[in-house]
Amino acid sequence: MKQIVIISGKGGTGKTTISSSFSELMDKRNIADCDVEAPNLHLMFENEIINTKEYIGSQTASIDTEKCIKCEKCLECRFGAITPEIKVNPLKCEGCGLCEYVCPADAVKMVDNVTGHIYSCKIKDGYLSYAKLNIGAEGAGKVVTEVRKNSLENQGFENLLIDGSPGIGCVVIASLTGCDYAVVVTEPTTSGLDDLSRVLELTQFFDIQSYVIINKYDINEEKTSEIIDYCKKSGFEILGKVPFDNTVNKAIQKECPIVNYDCPAGNEIKRIWDDFYDKLK
C-alpha cells in the first residue's frame, strides 16, 4: 500500500481542500486525517463511525490519603503539582512519576488519562480514520501514529491518503514517516516561499518523493514566479497551479469537495489528480 501525505508549511493554504478533492477522485478510498489537533476532513464526507478507541496520552499522579504519612517528600515536585494539603493539582502535573518513586508509603500512583479518541468510519467506497484530542492535550505525534495504524489495517487498498498537519513539528514528522510521496500545498504570499522551503527540507531529510501545488496562484503572480523558480532550482516538480475561486467557499459551506463543481479550481485539481495518479502507477 503506497502512502501519500498532503502537507503544507502553514495553515490556511488549502491543504484540506486538496486532500478532500483527491479523496473524492479515488476509486477506493482509504483516508487518514492526521491533522489531529484540528481534524475536519470527516466533515466533507458522509460517514458512519464503526469503531471508537480511547487514546491514553498521559498520566496524572493520584494520592491515597489513607496511606499517606505526611512525610512531604512529594512537595518537592519541581512543577508545583502537589499542594501544601498533599493534594494533586492535575493542571500542573506533568506525569513524570517522580512523586510515586520517592513516596515511602506507596501512597502515590500514576493514573492513565484519556486525552482523546480515535475514530474509524465507513465512507462511500472506503474508510476514514481520524482522531480528536482534548483541548490542551499532549501527545499529538503519538496519536497520529495510531490513526495511521488504524488505516493501514484496512486491506485491499492500493493507496493510503494522509491529510497531514501544517508546519514542521512532531505531528508533521509523524505524518511523514514511512510515506512514499508528499504533496506540499503552498500559496503565493510573503511567507509562502519560506514555509514551503522549510517543509521541503523536512521531506528531503526523510527521502520522500515530493511534489508542489501552488494554490490561489493568481492572487500574486510575482510570488508564484518566485516559487516556480525555487522549485526548478531545488528539483521539485510542480503538479499544478490552482486559481483563486469563490466556488471553494461555497463548497466548504456545503461540506462538499470542490471537484464536485464545474469551476476553475475544481477542474484544475481534477487535472492535477490525473497527472499525479499516473505517477503513482
C-alpha positions as semicolon CSV with decimal commas, in nm:
position;residue;x (nm);y (nm);z (nm)
1;M;0,000;0,000;0,000
2;K;0,153;0,331;-0,111
3;Q;0,125;0,610;0,143
4;I;0,068;0,965;0,017
5;V;0,070;1,261;0,257
6;I;-0,070;1,607;0,183
7;I;0,105;1,875;0,390
8;S;0,174;2,248;0,394
9;G;0,421;2,484;0,553
10;K;0,145;2,675;0,733
11;G;-0,227;2,655;0,796
12;G;-0,482;2,805;0,559
13;T;-0,309;2,724;0,230
14;G;-0,587;2,492;0,109
15;K;-0,433;2,162;0,216
16;T;-0,763;2,006;0,323
17;T;-0,930;2,131;0,004
18;I;-0,671;1,934;-0,194
19;S;-0,695;1,633;0,041
20;S;-1,074;1,613;0,022
21;S;-1,062;1,652;-0,357
22;F;-0,801;1,380;-0,404
23;S;-1,007;1,157;-0,172
24;E;-1,319;1,220;-0,378
25;L;-1,139;1,125;-0,700
26;M;-1,000;0,794;-0,570
27;D;-1,185;0,479;-0,681
28;K;-1,132;0,304;-0,347
29;R;-1,077;0,539;-0,057
30;N;-0,856;0,472;0,242
31;I;-0,802;0,803;0,419
32;A;-0,632;0,914;0,741
33;D;-0,689;1,263;0,878
34;C;-0,369;1,318;1,076
35;D;-0,433;1,683;1,150
36;V;-0,536;1,559;1,494
37;E;-0,535;1,898;1,665
38;A;-0,794;2,033;1,422
39;P;-0,950;1,743;1,224
40;N;-1,203;1,847;0,964
41;L;-1,175;1,604;0,672
42;H;-1,462;1,395;0,811
43;L;-1,690;1,696;0,764
44;M;-1,650;1,667;0,386
45;F;-1,791;1,315;0,357
46;E;-2,096;1,130;0,477
47;N;-1,954;0,887;0,731
48;E;-2,063;0,626;0,980
49;I;-1,846;0,570;1,287
50;I;-1,788;0,197;1,320
51;N;-1,529;0,196;1,597
52;T;-1,410;0,435;1,869
53;K;-1,097;0,388;2,079
54;E;-0,985;0,587;2,380
55;Y;-0,639;0,737;2,350
56;I;-0,427;0,735;2,666
57;G;-0,187;1,020;2,611
58;S;-0,057;1,090;2,960
59;Q;-0,071;1,006;3,330
60;T;-0,153;1,207;3,640
61;A;-0,047;1,141;3,998
62;S;-0,312;1,028;4,247
63;I;-0,255;1,025;4,626
64;D;-0,421;0,774;4,859
65;T;-0,488;0,984;5,169
66;E;-0,530;0,677;5,389
67;K;-0,179;0,554;5,305
68;C;-0,017;0,899;5,311
69;I;0,212;0,952;5,616
70;K;0,258;1,329;5,556
71;C;0,632;1,299;5,500
72;E;0,602;1,582;5,247
73;K;0,869;1,442;5,014
74;C;0,625;1,482;4,726
75;L;0,610;1,857;4,796
76;E;0,949;1,885;4,629
77;C;0,776;1,843;4,291
78;R;0,954;2,089;4,061
79;F;0,629;2,156;3,874
80;G;0,443;2,254;4,190
81;A;0,179;1,991;4,124
82;I;0,142;1,887;4,491
83;T;-0,035;2,139;4,713
84;P;0,058;2,200;5,081
85;E;-0,253;1,995;5,169
86;I;-0,088;1,698;4,991
87;K;-0,330;1,704;4,702
88;V;-0,256;1,684;4,331
89;N;-0,321;1,980;4,104
90;P;-0,389;1,796;3,773
91;L;-0,333;2,112;3,569
92;K;0,029;2,127;3,685
93;C;0,110;1,755;3,695
94;E;0,344;1,656;3,409
95;G;0,306;1,284;3,469
96;C;0,678;1,229;3,534
97;G;0,614;0,982;3,819
98;L;0,888;1,110;4,050
99;C;0,643;1,160;4,339
100;E;0,543;0,793;4,308
101;Y;0,912;0,696;4,312
102;V;1,005;0,894;4,627
103;C;0,692;0,812;4,833
104;P;0,799;0,576;5,119
105;A;0,440;0,477;5,195
106;D;0,342;0,373;4,840
107;A;0,060;0,627;4,860
108;V;0,110;0,776;4,515
109;K;0,000;0,603;4,196
110;M;0,009;0,722;3,836
111;V;-0,334;0,709;3,671
112;D;-0,394;0,697;3,295
113;N;-0,560;0,999;3,134
114;V;-0,789;0,966;2,836
115;T;-0,669;1,262;2,627
116;G;-0,863;1,192;2,308
117;H;-1,046;0,942;2,091
118;I;-0,961;0,767;1,764
119;Y;-1,243;0,702;1,519
120;S;-1,280;0,455;1,236
121;C;-1,551;0,546;0,986
122;K;-1,716;0,383;0,689
123;I;-1,748;0,618;0,392
124;K;-1,855;0,560;0,034
125;D;-1,611;0,318;-0,131
126;G;-1,380;0,301;0,169
127;Y;-1,276;0,405;0,516
128;L;-1,167;0,715;0,705
129;S;-0,969;0,729;1,029
130;Y;-0,928;1,040;1,239
131;A;-0,879;1,149;1,599
132;K;-0,992;1,426;1,829
133;L;-0,763;1,536;2,110
134;N;-0,898;1,703;2,420
135;I;-0,826;2,076;2,446
136;G;-0,469;2,126;2,566
137;A;-0,387;1,754;2,545
138;E;-0,033;1,643;2,467
139;G;0,094;1,350;2,263
140;A;-0,032;1,464;1,923
141;G;0,257;1,293;1,742
142;K;0,175;0,961;1,906
143;V;-0,193;0,981;1,823
144;V;-0,103;1,048;1,458
145;T;0,083;0,717;1,456
146;E;-0,223;0,543;1,598
147;V;-0,451;0,696;1,333
148;R;-0,217;0,574;1,060
149;K;-0,208;0,224;1,212
150;N;-0,587;0,223;1,202
151;S;-0,587;0,298;0,830
152;L;-0,309;0,052;0,747
153;E;-0,519;-0,228;0,895
154;N;-0,768;-0,179;0,610
155;Q;-0,685;-0,440;0,349
156;G;-0,735;-0,438;-0,027
157;F;-0,646;-0,074;-0,090
158;E;-0,389;0,043;-0,341
159;N;-0,314;0,371;-0,162
160;L;-0,346;0,539;0,175
161;L;-0,409;0,914;0,153
162;I;-0,300;1,110;0,460
163;D;-0,413;1,463;0,538
164;G;-0,122;1,588;0,748
165;S;-0,080;1,884;0,980
166;P;0,067;2,219;0,872
167;G;0,418;2,321;0,974
168;I;0,725;2,111;1,053
169;G;0,658;1,994;1,411
170;C;0,631;1,646;1,559
171;V;0,280;1,587;1,425
172;V;0,406;1,654;1,072
173;I;0,705;1,425;1,124
174;A;0,471;1,151;1,250
175;S;0,256;1,202;0,939
176;L;0,556;1,188;0,703
177;T;0,746;0,893;0,847
178;G;0,728;0,592;0,615
179;C;0,538;0,771;0,337
180;D;0,618;0,715;-0,030
181;Y;0,504;1,052;-0,163
182;A;0,444;1,400;-0,025
183;V;0,233;1,667;-0,191
184;V;0,310;2,010;-0,045
185;V;0,045;2,281;-0,086
186;T;0,167;2,639;-0,084
187;E;0,034;2,986;-0,166
188;P;0,200;3,296;-0,316
189;T;0,218;3,508;-0,004
190;T;0,506;3,683;0,170
191;S;0,576;3,386;0,395
192;G;0,467;3,123;0,142
193;L;0,810;3,051;-0,005
194;D;0,982;3,037;0,335
195;D;0,717;2,799;0,468
196;L;0,746;2,585;0,155
197;S;1,125;2,563;0,171
198;R;1,117;2,456;0,538
199;V;0,872;2,174;0,482
200;L;1,053;2,055;0,168
201;E;1,377;2,038;0,368
202;L;1,189;1,805;0,602
203;T;1,066;1,578;0,321
204;Q;1,419;1,571;0,178
205;F;1,553;1,461;0,516
206;F;1,314;1,166;0,510
207;D;1,399;1,098;0,143
208;I;1,035;1,125;0,032
209;Q;0,949;1,197;-0,329
210;S;0,784;1,539;-0,310
211;Y;0,563;1,747;-0,537
212;V;0,425;2,100;-0,506
213;I;0,083;2,253;-0,571
214;I;0,051;2,632;-0,577
215;N;-0,296;2,725;-0,455
216;K;-0,457;3,061;-0,539
217;Y;-0,160;3,124;-0,767
218;D;-0,319;3,426;-0,937
219;I;-0,351;3,640;-0,623
220;N;0,019;3,729;-0,655
221;E;0,178;3,607;-0,977
222;E;0,513;3,765;-0,889
223;K;0,538;3,545;-0,579
224;T;0,415;3,249;-0,784
225;S;0,708;3,303;-1,021
226;E;0,947;3,305;-0,723
227;I;0,806;2,974;-0,601
228;I;0,836;2,823;-0,950
229;D;1,199;2,937;-0,977
230;Y;1,279;2,793;-0,634
231;C;1,123;2,456;-0,722
232;K;1,313;2,437;-1,052
233;K;1,645;2,514;-0,884
234;S;1,576;2,271;-0,600
235;G;1,450;1,989;-0,821
236;F;1,088;1,975;-0,707
237;E;0,816;1,920;-0,966
238;I;0,511;2,147;-0,956
239;L;0,199;1,940;-1,017
240;G;-0,015;2,242;-1,095
241;K;-0,140;2,589;-1,013
242;V;-0,492;2,621;-0,874
243;P;-0,662;2,958;-0,938
244;F;-0,846;3,160;-0,676
245;D;-1,212;3,061;-0,699
246;N;-1,504;3,180;-0,487
247;T;-1,674;2,846;-0,551
248;V;-1,433;2,692;-0,300
249;N;-1,600;2,881;-0,015
250;K;-1,942;2,766;-0,131
251;A;-1,821;2,406;-0,144
252;I;-1,677;2,427;0,208
253;Q;-2,003;2,571;0,341
254;K;-2,191;2,280;0,187
255;E;-1,929;2,031;0,314
256;C;-1,861;1,910;-0,038
257;P;-1,524;1,861;-0,215
258;I;-1,463;2,131;-0,476
259;V;-1,409;1,872;-0,752
260;N;-1,784;1,807;-0,750
261;Y;-1,831;2,153;-0,903
262;D;-1,765;2,257;-1,262
263;C;-1,541;2,552;-1,181
264;P;-1,182;2,664;-1,249
265;A;-1,038;2,539;-0,918
266;G;-1,222;2,206;-0,927
267;N;-1,127;2,138;-1,289
268;E;-0,759;2,215;-1,226
269;I;-0,749;1,986;-0,923
270;K;-0,903;1,708;-1,135
271;R;-0,626;1,756;-1,392
272;I;-0,363;1,755;-1,118
273;W;-0,500;1,431;-0,972
274;D;-0,499;1,257;-1,313
275;D;-0,136;1,358;-1,364
276;F;-0,036;1,257;-1,012
277;Y;-0,222;0,924;-1,031
278;D;-0,027;0,839;-1,348
279;K;0,293;0,892;-1,148
280;L;0,167;0,661;-0,874
281;K;0,113;0,384;-1,129
